[in-house]
Amino acid sequence: MNRKQNKSKIKAFLQVSRANLLLASIGHPAIGLFLGASVLSDLLTWEVPLYVLLHYCIAFFACNLNCICDYDVDRHYKKYMSDNVDVIGKRFLKIIIILEFLLSIFIISFFYLNGYLIVSILGLIALFVVYSYSAEPFRIKKHGILSPLPILVLYTIPMLCGWLIFKNYITFYFFIFIIGYVLMQEGFTLVNTCEDYNEDKKENIRTWAHRFGLKNTLRTSFVFSITGILCIIGLVLKYLIKYDYNIYFDIISIVNIIFIFITLLLILKASFEVRETYLGDNLEKRAKKYGKRLQKWFIMTRYPLMICAIIMLL
């Protein structure tokens, strides 16, 4: 019986932590690290695994805190989530959240003591944004026009900090890449936001979907998602710079070009699936239907981009 209980608690914790989505979040820090490194051997340092650990500490903290803060709302609309909290125990989950926060602070302090000032400051900003998004008195997620901003920050900071582990400046190709990446990921996330239109409305949570309407928000999600093309432009620019604007057709170059092309096709496929959400009636129903593809969109864009970035180090 105890063994069965332990298994159920673990499963419940993975669900309140959105482990299925966090599986694909490795792309945030990893792509920044891969693009920031000059050669493959740069990645064989203590900063790399420690930074990835920091990313996941903050990500788990964000998901668990959001679940605790949404407990009463979830009792009405996502009972499986509040049931998971009950399985874990609210008090025990709060202890876990505190430990995640303290571990994040410890790692941030370690980076600060080793000279990574900007990384440390951005890490603290990420923690504050995570807290203010879900918890009172801020609870930014309730305030319409501001509701996507924390998510935008949490897509930007992990990649930017990964880059800053190796660089103390921003190149043009990385600037183009990160704009495309962040907007693309937010485009996918906006579909997920539209899923809960009626539930959020009843709970006085005003998102972009309530501020601008479902159709306009879903159209915006398509526009944002297709800006992933900027990621490809950034990768091509890096590729050209690496070879001094001369293309060498060795094996690595050919593989690189193939992967960049495949990634472009996958980004376009995901974007045009997003476009399908507003081409029909009952937009909330369509958002719920296509919102189930969120993990698929994350995986089919982040992992290929991550592979392209690491191939460029070979």
matplotlib code that plots the C-alpha trace (Angstrom):
import matplotlib.pyplot as plt

x = [0.0, 2.8, 4.6, 1.4, 0.9, 4.5, 4.0, 0.8, 2.5, 5.3, 2.9, 0.8, 4.0, 5.0, 1.5, 1.4, 5.0, 3.8, 6.6, 5.3, 5.9, 9.1, 10.6, 10.8, 12.0, 15.6, 15.7, 15.6, 18.9, 20.5, 20.1, 21.5, 24.5, 25.1, 24.9, 27.0, 29.8, 32.6, 33.6, 32.2, 34.7, 33.4, 30.4, 32.6, 32.6, 30.8, 28.7, 26.8, 25.1, 24.7, 22.9, 20.6, 19.9, 19.0, 16.7, 14.8, 14.7, 13.0, 10.7, 9.5, 9.1, 6.9, 4.7, 4.2, 3.5, 1.0, -0.8, -1.0, -2.2, -4.8, -6.0, -9.5, -10.0, -8.9, -11.4, -14.1, -12.5, -9.4, -10.2, -7.5, -4.9, -6.4, -6.8, -3.0, -2.3, -4.5, -2.6, 0.8, -0.6, -0.8, 1.6, 4.1, 3.9, 4.5, 7.6, 8.8, 8.2, 10.2, 13.1, 13.0, 13.2, 16.1, 18.0, 17.5, 18.8, 21.8, 22.8, 22.2, 24.5, 27.1, 27.1, 27.4, 30.4, 32.0, 31.7, 28.4, 26.7, 24.2, 23.3, 22.6, 20.5, 18.5, 18.0, 16.6, 14.3, 13.0, 12.2, 10.3, 8.4, 7.5, 6.2, 4.3, 2.7, 0.8, 0.8, -1.0, -0.7, 0.6, -1.1, -0.2, -2.1, -5.3, -4.5, -5.3, -2.7, 0.1, -0.7, 1.7, 4.6, 5.9, 5.8, 7.8, 10.3, 10.6, 11.2, 13.8, 15.9, 16.9, 18.3, 19.9, 21.6, 22.8, 24.4, 25.9, 27.7, 30.1, 29.7, 29.5, 27.9, 25.0, 25.6, 23.2, 22.4, 21.7, 19.4, 17.5, 17.3, 16.1, 13.3, 12.0, 12.3, 10.5, 7.6, 7.2, 6.9, 4.5, 2.4, 2.0, 1.3, -1.5, -3.5, -3.2, -4.4, -7.5, -8.5, -9.6, -11.6, -14.9, -13.2, -11.0, -13.9, -15.9, -13.0, -12.4, -9.0, -8.6, -6.2, -5.5, -8.4, -10.8, -9.1, -8.9, -11.3, -10.6, -10.3, -7.8, -5.8, -5.6, -4.6, -1.9, -0.7, -0.3, 1.7, 3.9, 4.4, 5.5, 8.2, 10.1, 11.5, 13.7, 15.4, 16.4, 17.6, 19.7, 21.2, 22.0, 23.7, 25.8, 26.6, 27.8, 29.8, 31.5, 32.8, 33.5, 30.6, 32.0, 30.1, 32.2, 30.4, 32.1, 30.0, 29.3, 28.2, 25.8, 24.3, 24.0, 22.2, 19.8, 18.9, 18.3, 16.0, 14.1, 13.8, 12.3, 9.7, 8.8, 8.4, 6.2, 4.1, 3.6, 2.7, 0.1, -1.4, -1.8, -3.5, -6.1, -7.4, -9.2, -10.5, -13.9, -16.7, -16.7, -13.2, -12.9, -13.7, -11.1, -8.5, -9.2, -8.7, -5.5, -4.2, -3.6, -0.8, 1.1, 3.7, 4.1, 4.7, 7.3, 9.1, 9.0, 10.5, 12.9, 14.7, 15.5, 16.7, 18.9, 20.3, 21.1, 22.9, 25.1, 25.9, 27.4, 29.9, 31.3]
y = [0.0, 2.4, 1.6, 2.3, 5.6, 6.7, 6.0, 8.1, 11.0, 10.9, 10.9, 13.7, 15.8, 15.3, 16.4, 19.6, 20.3, 20.0, 17.5, 16.8, 20.4, 20.8, 17.9, 20.2, 23.2, 22.0, 23.9, 27.3, 27.1, 24.6, 26.6, 29.7, 27.7, 26.1, 29.4, 31.2, 28.6, 28.9, 25.3, 22.0, 21.8, 25.0, 23.0, 20.8, 23.2, 23.3, 26.3, 24.3, 21.6, 24.1, 26.6, 23.9, 22.9, 26.5, 26.7, 23.6, 24.8, 28.0, 26.1, 23.7, 26.5, 28.4, 25.4, 24.3, 27.8, 28.4, 25.1, 26.1, 29.6, 28.2, 25.5, 27.0, 27.8, 24.3, 22.8, 24.0, 23.7, 21.4, 19.1, 16.7, 19.4, 20.2, 16.5, 16.1, 18.8, 16.9, 13.6, 15.4, 17.5, 21.3, 21.7, 19.3, 20.9, 24.3, 22.9, 21.7, 25.2, 26.8, 24.3, 25.0, 28.7, 28.4, 26.1, 28.7, 31.5, 29.3, 28.6, 32.3, 33.3, 30.8, 32.4, 35.8, 34.9, 33.5, 36.7, 36.1, 39.4, 39.8, 36.1, 36.5, 39.6, 38.0, 34.9, 37.0, 38.8, 35.4, 34.4, 37.6, 37.3, 33.7, 34.7, 37.9, 36.0, 33.6, 34.9, 37.8, 40.8, 40.9, 37.9, 39.4, 36.6, 38.3, 41.6, 41.4, 43.2, 42.2, 38.5, 37.3, 39.4, 37.0, 34.1, 36.2, 37.0, 33.3, 32.3, 35.1, 34.9, 31.2, 31.5, 34.9, 33.7, 30.6, 32.9, 35.1, 32.2, 32.4, 35.9, 39.4, 41.0, 40.3, 39.6, 40.6, 37.0, 36.0, 39.1, 38.1, 34.5, 35.2, 37.6, 34.9, 32.2, 34.1, 35.3, 31.9, 30.1, 32.8, 32.2, 28.6, 29.6, 32.0, 29.1, 27.5, 30.7, 30.8, 27.3, 28.6, 31.6, 30.9, 29.5, 32.6, 34.9, 33.4, 33.7, 37.4, 36.5, 38.7, 37.5, 38.7, 36.6, 38.7, 42.0, 41.6, 38.7, 35.1, 35.6, 38.4, 36.6, 33.4, 35.5, 37.1, 33.6, 32.7, 35.9, 35.3, 31.6, 32.2, 34.6, 31.4, 32.0, 34.6, 31.7, 30.2, 33.6, 33.9, 30.4, 31.1, 34.3, 32.5, 29.8, 32.3, 34.3, 31.1, 30.4, 34.0, 34.1, 31.2, 28.0, 24.9, 21.7, 19.3, 16.6, 18.8, 21.7, 19.5, 18.0, 21.5, 22.8, 19.8, 20.3, 24.0, 23.2, 20.5, 22.8, 25.5, 23.1, 22.0, 25.6, 26.3, 23.2, 24.1, 27.7, 26.7, 24.3, 27.3, 29.2, 26.5, 27.5, 30.6, 29.2, 28.0, 28.4, 28.0, 29.3, 28.3, 24.7, 24.9, 26.4, 23.5, 21.0, 22.5, 23.4, 19.7, 20.0, 22.5, 19.9, 18.7, 22.3, 22.8, 19.6, 19.9, 23.4, 23.5, 20.2, 20.7, 24.2, 22.8, 20.2, 22.9, 25.0, 22.1, 20.9, 24.4, 23.7, 20.6]
z = [0.0, 0.9, -2.3, -4.3, -2.4, -3.2, -6.8, -6.9, -5.1, -7.7, -10.6, -9.0, -8.5, -12.2, -13.3, -11.1, -12.4, -16.0, -16.6, -20.1, -21.1, -19.1, -21.0, -24.0, -22.0, -22.1, -25.4, -23.6, -21.8, -24.2, -27.4, -25.7, -24.4, -27.8, -29.7, -27.1, -27.1, -29.7, -29.8, -28.5, -25.7, -24.2, -22.9, -20.7, -17.8, -14.4, -15.5, -18.1, -15.9, -13.0, -15.3, -16.6, -13.0, -12.2, -15.2, -14.0, -10.4, -11.5, -14.0, -11.3, -8.8, -11.4, -12.2, -8.6, -7.3, -10.1, -9.1, -5.5, -6.3, -8.8, -6.4, -5.8, -9.5, -10.5, -8.1, -10.5, -13.9, -13.7, -10.8, -11.8, -10.9, -7.5, -6.9, -7.6, -5.0, -2.5, -3.2, -2.6, 0.3, 0.2, 3.1, 1.6, -1.8, -0.2, 1.5, -2.0, -3.4, -0.7, -1.3, -5.0, -4.3, -1.9, -4.2, -7.0, -4.8, -3.8, -7.4, -8.4, -5.5, -6.7, -10.2, -8.7, -6.6, -9.7, -11.7, -13.6, -12.5, -15.3, -15.2, -11.5, -11.9, -14.7, -12.5, -9.7, -12.2, -13.4, -9.8, -9.2, -12.5, -11.6, -8.2, -9.4, -12.3, -10.0, -6.4, -4.7, -4.4, -8.0, -9.8, -13.2, -15.0, -14.0, -15.6, -19.3, -21.3, -19.0, -18.8, -21.5, -20.3, -17.6, -20.2, -22.7, -19.9, -19.0, -22.7, -23.0, -19.8, -20.0, -23.6, -22.9, -19.8, -21.6, -24.1, -21.4, -19.8, -22.7, -24.1, -22.6, -25.7, -28.1, -31.8, -34.5, -35.5, -31.9, -31.5, -34.6, -33.4, -29.9, -31.1, -33.5, -30.8, -28.0, -30.3, -31.8, -28.4, -27.2, -30.3, -29.3, -25.7, -26.7, -28.2, -24.7, -23.2, -25.4, -24.2, -20.9, -22.2, -20.3, -17.2, -16.9, -17.5, -14.7, -12.3, -13.4, -15.0, -18.0, -20.7, -24.2, -25.3, -23.2, -24.1, -27.8, -28.5, -29.4, -33.1, -32.9, -30.2, -32.3, -35.3, -33.2, -32.2, -35.8, -36.6, -33.6, -34.3, -37.9, -36.7, -36.0, -39.5, -37.8, -36.0, -39.3, -40.5, -37.4, -37.8, -41.5, -40.5, -37.9, -40.5, -43.0, -40.5, -39.3, -42.8, -43.7, -46.0, -48.1, -48.0, -47.7, -48.7, -46.4, -44.5, -41.5, -43.7, -45.7, -42.5, -41.1, -44.2, -44.2, -40.6, -41.0, -43.9, -42.0, -39.0, -41.3, -42.5, -39.0, -37.9, -40.8, -40.2, -36.5, -37.5, -40.1, -37.6, -35.3, -38.2, -38.3, -34.8, -36.1, -39.4, -38.4, -35.9, -32.1, -31.6, -28.0, -28.9, -31.7, -29.2, -26.9, -29.7, -31.0, -27.6, -27.0, -29.6, -27.5, -26.4, -29.9, -31.2, -28.5, -29.3, -33.1, -32.9, -29.9, -30.4, -34.1, -33.3, -30.5, -32.9, -35.5, -32.8, -31.6, -35.2, -35.7, -33.0, -34.8]

ax = plt.figure().add_subplot(projection="3d")
ax.plot(x, y, z, "-o")
ax.set_aspect("equal")
plt.show()
